[in-house]
Amino acid sequence: MTIWSFPTVDLQRLSDPDDVEELAKLRSALESWGLFAVTGHGVPESLMDGILDATREFFHLPAEEKLKHANRTEETGEFQPEGYGVDRVDTDEQVLDWCDRLYLTVEPESERQPRFWPPSSVSTLLHAYAPCSARVARLVLRGMARVLGFREEFFLGRVGENGGTYARFTYYPPCPRPDLVYGLKPHTDNSVVTVLLLDRDVAGLQVLLKKEEEEEEGKKRQRWVDVPVLRRGELLVVVGDEMEIMSNAAFRAPTHRVGDQRRQGEDVAGHVLPARSRAQGAEAGLRSSWTRRARPCTGRSRPRPFGDGFWDAFALGERTLDFLKVKIEKQDDEVARGA
């Protein structure tokens, strides 16, 4: 029987190029879980506590106050990614999530939309927290490059100076029938990496891992494993779809969900995305070095329908890149038949 030991990486030690032990911990965490806790990141605990408290206060405001920042247009009710509300709903058959969220563009600052930012402590604290979260992402990306034997700036160069950062504040209210709903359905993150500030007291995040033991028919078993409540001052880092593309699947985006809806909880996620101008194909060196682990979808440029495909995959509770692989192959077949 496999005993799962949740990985933790000390970013202060990881920044030391001579600390091979901490780099090995990062490699192991990336290969086994695809997400891990980080310490030694330099983010003040008071700031982390403050933004979680402010998140809870915002979601407990009267509905009319929160709806001033709604992610639906007043004229047509059309969904827009930013703002307060629930995620996009495309069909009556879609599995819905038992949560509210506030989604904001943070960087580039020129693309912030003030009408979605609440005039509360959430906005004030986000101004202070966002640079700290971005620094954590940079430290992790430097370490990930070293894991593959590249210079530290390799992945940072792929993201670019004008890369995007988005903040997602999520509130999970208690549900009378927690066995019937997800707080957040199974998905992978549409990011290079995500820096996640979890609730201090309530667990619920789960990640899908493959068990090492073989079943009788010779297939790997899959198992949802609980991510524990982190120790005070720890953050969680999650590998995203964009990194899976950049690394040619050397680093895979883990499928995860929020499944426990018996108690209320909150979290704050910072998603780091590359600049729009940068195609995210795998480098030639990665393609040759990691051929054994590469997947057909990831060795090409950034998939054409990636943005819409993320939402489509998310609505179905599927891995984004697996969903897009099928979608792209279908489109290519249709083009070939019509040629």
N, C-alpha and C positions, 0 to 999 in steps of 0.2 A: 504494500500500500504506500502510495506517495504521500509524504508529509510536505505541505506547502509552507515555505518560509518566505514571508513577504520581504522584498528587497528594500534597502535604504542606502542612499549614496550621499556622502558628505561632499558638498560642492567646494568647500574650502580646501579639502585635501585633494579633490579632483583637479583643482587649478594648479597643483604642483606637478610639473611634468615628470618629476622623478618618483611620484607615488604610483607605482605600478599596481599595488594592491587595490587602491580605490578605482583605478581604471578597469581592473578585472571585475570588480563588483558591478560597475556600470555595464560592461559587456554581458555579464551573466543576467542582469536585470532585463536588458534589451532582448536577449535571446529567449528568456523563459517567460516573462510576463508582458513586456512591452509597455509597462508602466511601473513607477517606483516612487517611494518617498524620498524627499531631499531634505537634508539639514545643512548647516553651515552656509546658508544662502544670503544672510545679512538683512533679511526683511524683519523689521521690528515686530515683536509679538503684539505690541499694543496696536499697531496698524492693522495686523491681521484680525485681531479681536474686534477692532472698531468697525472694519468694513463688514464683517459678519453680522454684528449688531445692527448696523445701518441697513443692511439687506433685509433683516427681519422686520425692522421698523417700517421700511417702505412697503413690503408686501402686506403689512397689517393696516395700512392706510385705508380710509373709506374708498369704495370702488370708484366714485366719481373723481377722486384725486388721481388715482392710478390711470384711469382712462384718458386723462389729459395727455398721456404719453402713449396712447394705444398704437399697436402695430396694424391698425386698419384705418384706411382713409375715411373721413367723415362723409365724403360725397358718394362713394361707391361701395365702401366696405371692403375694398381690395386689400389683400394681405401684402405687407411689406416686411422685409426681414428685421428691420430695427424696430425698437419700441417695446411696450409692455403688452402682454397677452399670452396666448398659447401659440404653439408652432403651427405651421401651415397645414391645413386639412384639405385634401384633394378629393376624397371619395367618402361615401357613407360607410364603406367597408373598412376604412383605415383604422388601425389600432391607435387609440388616443392615449396620451400620457396624462397622468394625474399630477400636473404641476402647472405653475405659472412661471413666466420668465420675463426678464427685462434684458434686451439685447442691444448693445451700443457699439458703434465704431469708435475706437480710441485713437488709433494711429493709421494713416497720417492724420495729424491734427486738423489739417485743412479740410478733411472729409467728415469731420464730426457734424452731426445734425443736432443742434441745441434743443430743438423742440422735443426730442426724445429723452433728453437728460433731465431727470427730476430736480427741482430746486430744493434739494435736501442734502443731508450729510452723505448720502450715497455718492453724489457727484463730487463733493469736496474730497472725500476719502479716495475716490477713484483716481483723481488727479495725482495724489501722493502714491497710491499703490501701483498704478500702471507702470511707471519706470522701474520699480522694484521687481515686478513680475517679468518685465522684458529682460532685465539683467539676469534673472534666473534662467530664462530661455536661452540667452546667449551663452551662459556658462555650460549648460547642458549640450548645446549644439557644438561647442568647441570640443567637449569630451567625446561626443559621438563621432566627430571627424577623426579624433585620435584613435578611437577603437578600430577604425578601418585603415589606419596607417596614413591618413592624410594630414596636411597642415591644419592647424586649429581653425583657420578662417574659411575652410572649404565650404561648409554648409551655410555659414553666414553670408558668404559671397553669393550663394544661390538664392538666398532670401532677398538680398539687396537692401540698400539703405532706406528705400521707400516701401519696405514690406508692411503689411497690414497687421494690426492687432485689434481684436474684438473681445469685448467683455460680455459674458453671459451670466446674469444673476438668476438663480433658479430657486423657487420655493416649492417644497413638497408638503402639501397639507395632509393631515391624517385622513385615511379612507376607511369607511365602515366595512368595505369588503376588499381588503388588501390582496386577497388571493385572486382577484379578478382583473387587476390592473398593474401596469408598470408605472413607477414614478417617471422613468424615461426608458423608452423601448430599446432593445439591442441596436447598437450602431457603432460606427467608427467615427473619429473626429475629422472634420474637414479643416485640417491644420497641418503645419509642419510639426509642431509640438504644442501641447496644451499644458498650461500651468494651472493647477486646480487647487483652490482653497476649500477644503471640506468642512462640514459641520463639526464642531468640537466634540459633540456628544452622541450623535446619531449615525450609525452605520447604514448601509443600504446599497452602496456601490458594489457591483459584482463584475468580474472579468471572466471571459470564456477561455479556458485553457484546455490543452489536450493532455489526457493522462498518459503516463508512460506504459502502463500495462496494456497488453493486447487482449481484445475480446477473442472468443473462440473462433469467430469467423475471420479473424485476422485484421479487423478494422480498429483504428484508434477510437477510443472513447472520448467524448467531450464532457467537460464538467464546468459548471459555473462555480467560481470560487469567490468568497466574500473578501473584499478589501477591508482590512480592519480600521477602526477609528484610529486616526493617526495620533502620535504623541504631540503634545503641545509644541507649537512652533514649527511643525513639519508641513511641507507642501507636497502635492502629488504632481508628477510629470507624466504625461501620456503621449506616446508616439502617434502622430496623425497620418492621414492618407498621403499628404504631400511628401512626407519624409519617406514613406514606403516607395513612392515613385522615384524620388531623388536617389535613394540608396539601392534601387533595383531590388527591393524586397530583402535586402540585408537586415533592415529593421522593419518589422511589420506592425501595422496599426492594429491594436487589440480590439476585439469586439467587447463592449461593456454595456452595462445597463444599470438602472437604479430600480431595485425590486422590492424594498421593504417600505410599505406605506402605512404602518401601524402608528408611527409617530411623525410629527412634523420635523422637517429639516431644511437646511439651506446650503447652497454652495455657490462659489464664485469661480468662473472659468475664464482664463485668458487665452484666446486662440491666436497663434502666430501664423500668418500666411505670407507667402512670397509676394513681391511686387508683381502687379498684373503683367508687366512687360516681359517677365522672365518665364520662358518655357521650362517645365520641370522634367525633362528627360533625364535618364540616368547617364552618368559620364562613362566614356569608353572603358576607363580603368575599372569601374565598378562592374560593368557588364562582363568583362573578362575574368575578374577576380571572383565574382560571386555567381557565376553561371549556374552552379549547382542549385542555388537557393532562389534564383530569379524566377519570376512568374511571367508568362507571355505578355500580360497587359502592361507591365511596368517598365519594360525596356524601351518603350517608345516615348515620344513627347507626351506632354500633359494631355490626357484624354480629351477629345473634342467637347463632349457634352458634360464636362466634369461638374460645373456649377449646378445645373439642373439635375444631373445624375445624383448628386449628393442628396438632394431633397427627395428624389424618387426612391433612392435606396433607403433613406431614413424612414420614409412613410411605411415601407415594407418590413423594416427591421432587419435589413440585410447589410453585409459588408459592402461599402461603396465600390471598391475596386473590383470585387467579384461581380457585382451588378453591372458595372460599366464594361467589363470584359465581354460579357454576354451581349450587351447593347451594341458595342462597337463592332463585334464580330457579325452581328445580325445586319447592321448597316453596311458593312463591307461586302457581305454576301449579296445584299440587295443591289448594291452598285455593280458587282461583278456580273450578276444575272442580267442586269439592264444594259451592260456594255456590249 
